[in-house]
Amino acid sequence: MPADRTHWDEVYGARTEAALTWFEAEPGLSLSLITTYAAPNDPVIDIGGGASRVMDALIALGFSRLSCLDLSQAALEASEARLGDRAGEVNWIAADVTHWAPRPAAYALWHDRAAFHFLTAPDQRAAYVARMAMALRSGGHAVIMTFAEDGPETCSGLPVQRYSPASLAAELDRHAPGGFVPVTSARHLHRTPKGAEQAFQVSVLRRT
Ligand SMILES: C[S@@+](CC[C@H](N)C(=O)[O-])C[C@H]1O[C@@H](n2cnc3c(N)ncnc32)[C@H](O)[C@@H]1O
């Protein structure tokens, strides 16, 4: 089993939801962006979705073509247990996004809150961006949230790569030249369950 997967399985196995610094009871920003750029009958995937409540909220809004991918089987099982009967409405994918083989043009919207920033090696980022470019249909959107340039240097004890909207767009362009056009971006402050503030950048990009 890859070391990273062991790490994440231990994190999700050992801590309650509210002890995760990234926990959100209401994923408001994600929902507002997803519903701006995708309709309920559009295929949507959450990359590194973990045990977040994004799937729960999208099911409640009538989204019917949902996928959630995460390295950690434990995280996906936590979400499935929480959703109960509704878990069957989601395609759960236990995989490392950098090794996953997506179906070409399968998705209209790719959402990633705090997964891409763990890819600190250029070859990992190249693998991620190649998969995002393949998986998103032309005209589809990527919503990517990472720690901002003045955000934390680590998350869950692991180093992260921090971005501004411009440096994120440049990184995507490096690996998929001309493949993504920035649409909008914002700065977002996440308050952890213990009350600390974490600065994120949030970018929406359109697949050309
Ligand atoms: C900080 S958590 C955020 C989880 C979720 N997006 C949220 O907002 O609650 C990062 C997630 O990315 C997942 N992850 C990290 N590296 C990954 C990879 N290479 N492939 C897939 N998932 C990964 C972890 O298992 C973890 O669930």
The ligand as an SDF file (V2000), in Angstrom:
LIG
                    3D

 27 29  0  0  0  0  0  0  0  0999 V2000
   -7.1880   18.0670    3.2490 C   0  0  0  0  0  0  0  0  0  0  0  0
   -8.1300   16.6890    2.7360 S   0  0  0  0  0  0  0  0  0  0  0  0
   -9.5320   17.4770    1.9710 C   0  0  0  0  0  0  0  0  0  0  0  0
  -10.6920   16.5280    1.8300 C   0  0  0  0  0  0  0  0  0  0  0  0
  -11.9370   17.1390    1.2010 C   0  0  0  0  0  0  0  0  0  0  0  0
  -11.6780   17.6720   -0.1250 N   0  0  0  0  0  0  0  0  0  0  0  0
  -12.5470   18.1960    2.0780 C   0  0  0  0  0  0  0  0  0  0  0  0
  -12.5890   19.3480    1.6740 O   0  0  0  0  0  0  0  0  0  0  0  0
  -12.9930   17.8340    3.1720 O   0  0  0  0  0  0  0  0  0  0  0  0
   -7.1960   16.0940    1.3450 C   0  0  0  0  0  0  0  0  0  0  0  0
   -7.7660   14.8380    0.7220 C   0  0  0  0  0  0  0  0  0  0  0  0
   -7.0170   14.5240   -0.4340 O   0  0  0  0  0  0  0  0  0  0  0  0
   -6.8340   13.1390   -0.4890 C   0  0  0  0  0  0  0  0  0  0  0  0
   -5.6380   12.8800   -1.3270 N   0  0  0  0  0  0  0  0  0  0  0  0
   -4.3680   13.2450   -1.0680 C   0  0  0  0  0  0  0  0  0  0  0  0
   -3.5500   12.8570   -2.0620 N   0  0  0  0  0  0  0  0  0  0  0  0
   -4.3400   12.2480   -2.9880 C   0  0  0  0  0  0  0  0  0  0  0  0
   -4.0850   11.6110   -4.2320 C   0  0  0  0  0  0  0  0  0  0  0  0
   -2.8440   11.5500   -4.7460 N   0  0  0  0  0  0  0  0  0  0  0  0
   -5.1230   11.0620   -4.8990 N   0  0  0  0  0  0  0  0  0  0  0  0
   -6.3790   11.1230   -4.3900 C   0  0  0  0  0  0  0  0  0  0  0  0
   -6.6800   11.7020   -3.2090 N   0  0  0  0  0  0  0  0  0  0  0  0
   -5.6690   12.2650   -2.5140 C   0  0  0  0  0  0  0  0  0  0  0  0
   -6.6970   12.7030    0.9490 C   0  0  0  0  0  0  0  0  0  0  0  0
   -6.9490   11.3340    1.1650 O   0  0  0  0  0  0  0  0  0  0  0  0
   -7.6920   13.6330    1.6330 C   0  0  0  0  0  0  0  0  0  0  0  0
   -8.9640   13.0410    1.7340 O   0  0  0  0  0  0  0  0  0  0  0  0
  1  2  1  0
  2  3  1  0
  2 10  1  0
  3  4  1  0
  4  5  1  0
  5  6  1  0
  5  7  1  0
  7  8  2  0
  7  9  1  0
 10 11  1  0
 11 12  1  0
 11 26  1  0
 12 13  1  0
 13 14  1  0
 13 24  1  0
 14 15  1  0
 14 23  1  0
 15 16  2  0
 16 17  1  0
 17 18  1  0
 17 23  2  0
 18 19  1  0
 18 20  2  0
 20 21  1  0
 21 22  2  0
 22 23  1  0
 24 25  1  0
 24 26  1  0
 26 27  1  0
M  CHG  2   2   1   9  -1
M  END
$$$$
